[in-house]
Amino acid sequence: MTNADTPRLARLMAVLSEAFDAPVSELRVEAYFRALQDLPIEIVEEGAWSVMRSATFFPKPAEIRAAVTPNMADDAALAWCDVVAQLRRVGAN
């Protein structure tokens, strides 16, 4: 995100505020901006909408990030499954 995305983030936070009946202050918007600024605003929005479908409490920045970034443990497990499949196909030698 860039500073130009602040109005979009503020609107998104207002939507979350309404959905979860939780107040949003300027400081909260700033905190979320700083926590998520390495992501494009479109990705942050996608994550927030995704979390909104399943969460019961106002999402933390880490929850929004987790909704749109791959889980490294899952990636490692999938890669290991590929290794095992290749060993079965080709053999260990």
SVG drawing of the C-alpha trace seen along z (x, -y; Angstrom):
<svg xmlns="http://www.w3.org/2000/svg" viewBox="-22 -10 43 57">
<polyline fill="none" stroke="black" stroke-width="0.4" points="0.0,0.0 1.0,-3.6 -0.1,-6.7 -2.5,-7.3 -4.3,-4.1 -5.1,-5.4 -8.7,-6.5 -9.5,-3.0 -8.1,-1.4 -10.0,-3.8 -13.2,-2.9 -12.5,0.8 -11.9,0.4 -15.2,-1.5 -16.9,1.5 -15.3,3.9 -16.3,1.6 -20.0,1.9 -19.8,5.6 -18.2,6.4 -19.7,3.6 -16.3,2.4 -15.0,-1.2 -12.3,-2.3 -10.0,-5.2 -7.4,-7.0 -4.8,-5.3 -6.3,-1.9 -6.2,-2.7 -2.6,-3.8 -1.7,-0.6 -3.3,1.6 -1.6,-0.5 1.8,0.0 1.2,3.7 0.0,4.4 1.8,1.7 3.9,4.3 0.8,5.7 -1.1,4.0 -4.4,2.5 -6.3,4.9 -4.8,7.8 -5.6,6.3 -9.2,5.8 -9.4,9.4 -8.1,10.6 -10.5,8.5 -13.5,9.7 -12.4,13.3 -11.9,13.0 -15.2,11.2 -17.0,14.3 -15.8,16.5 -14.6,14.4 -16.7,13.5 -14.5,10.7 -12.8,7.7 -9.8,9.2 -6.3,8.5 -3.8,7.5 -2.2,11.0 -5.6,12.6 -6.0,10.5 -2.5,11.3 -3.0,15.0 -6.1,15.0 -4.1,14.0 -0.6,15.2 0.5,18.9 1.1,20.9 4.7,22.0 3.9,25.2 1.3,26.2 3.8,25.4 6.5,27.6 4.0,30.5 3.0,30.3 6.6,30.2 7.4,33.3 4.4,35.1 5.9,34.4 9.3,35.7 7.7,38.9 5.7,39.4 8.9,39.0 10.8,41.5 8.0,44.0 8.0,43.3 11.7,43.2 13.2,45.0 15.7,43.9 18.8,44.9"/>
</svg>
